[in-house]
Amino acid sequence: MDTLVRVTDLSRRFGSQQALSDVNFCLDTGEVLGLLGPNGAGKTTCLRMLSGMLAPTHGRIEIKGIDLSRHPLKAKRLLGYLPERPPLHSELRVDEYLHFCARLHRLPRRHIPEAVAEAKRRCGLDDCGHRLIAKLSKGFRQRLGIAQAILHRPKLLILDEPTEGLDPFQMRELRTLIRNLAQECGVILSSHLLAEVQAVCDRAIIMHQGRIQFDASLYSPPGSNQWRVRLTPTSDASTLLILPHVLSAEAIGGDRYRIALDALGNPSDLSRSIVMAGLGLLEFVPEHSDLERVFFDLIGVEERT
Ligand SMILES: Nc1ncnc2c1ncn2[C@@H]1O[C@H](COP(=O)(O)OP(=O)(O)OP(=O)(O)O)[C@@H](O)[C@H]1O
């Protein structure tokens, strides 16, 4: 697969504040990458640098092998950007605004009507051309923000908190749109919601205090068969290890254990054998993915084990 974006040792300092430190990652065409992290983690700073709006203090960004700092115009032609606050002009009508943006993207005049029609079609704005932007709902404003970003058919689409403030229905529609757009380009989006990233992304990077804490595919590896149990305090937990199909049983605190089963093990047999071995079973849940573990550890939403 093509490497679309290569980010090397990217750092940014604002005065004494180190907003981003030594960030490294790559993105392939067709991939949707989610940047996750709490407020102030550095997501927007990272996306602003990727979009060419902010210069790095240190490090390099290449888009299709083109160095963004050295050849900004050439590299920026390959990307579309939806900032945290979409740059909409509320006094304009949708068509007027998209024509204006098409000129900013330097599309040849004769191609503009077709490009505007196509962007509206892809973003579900076909019937909105004459509507005043001031009168659009939040969901339609986000669609319009994305439409301006894809007018020139970029190879890389950068979306900063694209579903922020949308209702669940609008969120679902926008996620479908993002997945459809990803058939033609790579997408990097930011969010502080784990479920959001899990719903739409192929890969997630968790950022915290300007650094990458986790970077992995969201497709669970085949054969990951892990369960979390809580036993009564008097239980002899070493018994877990001799139960059928148990590969390991790791104590994770609070009388809880993370149990890994082999490929033949299954949860219903495991729960039965725990009880038959005389252990007091209080809780039995699927173990979180590594992504969820890191996220909850950082954000501290879930009870700690
Ligand atoms: N222009 C700026 N001047 C000074 N500090 C800044 C500037 N932009 C960002 N920062 C600081 O850099 C850090 C990272 O901010 P950033 O906006 O990138 O985080 P974020 O993960 O996008 O957060 P949020 O989810 O709240 O948007 C924060 O501490 C922020 O205060």
The ligand as an ORCA input file, in Angstrom:
! r2SCAN-3c Opt
* xyz 0 1
  N      -1.596     29.117     19.916
  C      -1.258     28.609     21.100
  N      -0.542     29.319     21.994
  C      -0.175     28.792     23.184
  N      -0.479     27.534     23.586
  C      -1.190     26.787     22.738
  C      -1.631     27.265     21.454
  N      -2.309     26.273     20.833
  C      -2.313     25.226     21.683
  N      -1.653     25.535     22.819
  C      -1.423     24.625     23.962
  O      -0.917     23.413     23.469
  C      -1.506     22.309     24.160
  C      -2.189     21.363     23.168
  O      -3.361     22.031     22.689
  P      -4.281     21.419     21.536
  O      -5.323     22.444     21.217
  O      -3.432     20.940     20.444
  O      -4.921     20.178     22.283
  P      -6.176     19.289     21.846
  O      -5.799     17.881     22.111
  O      -6.596     19.628     20.467
  O      -7.265     19.764     22.875
  P      -8.870     19.999     22.667
  O      -9.487     18.628     22.615
  O      -9.233     20.751     23.901
  O      -9.065     20.790     21.401
  C      -2.446     22.886     25.187
  O      -1.772     22.958     26.421
  C      -2.744     24.279     24.661
  O      -3.012     25.179     25.709
*
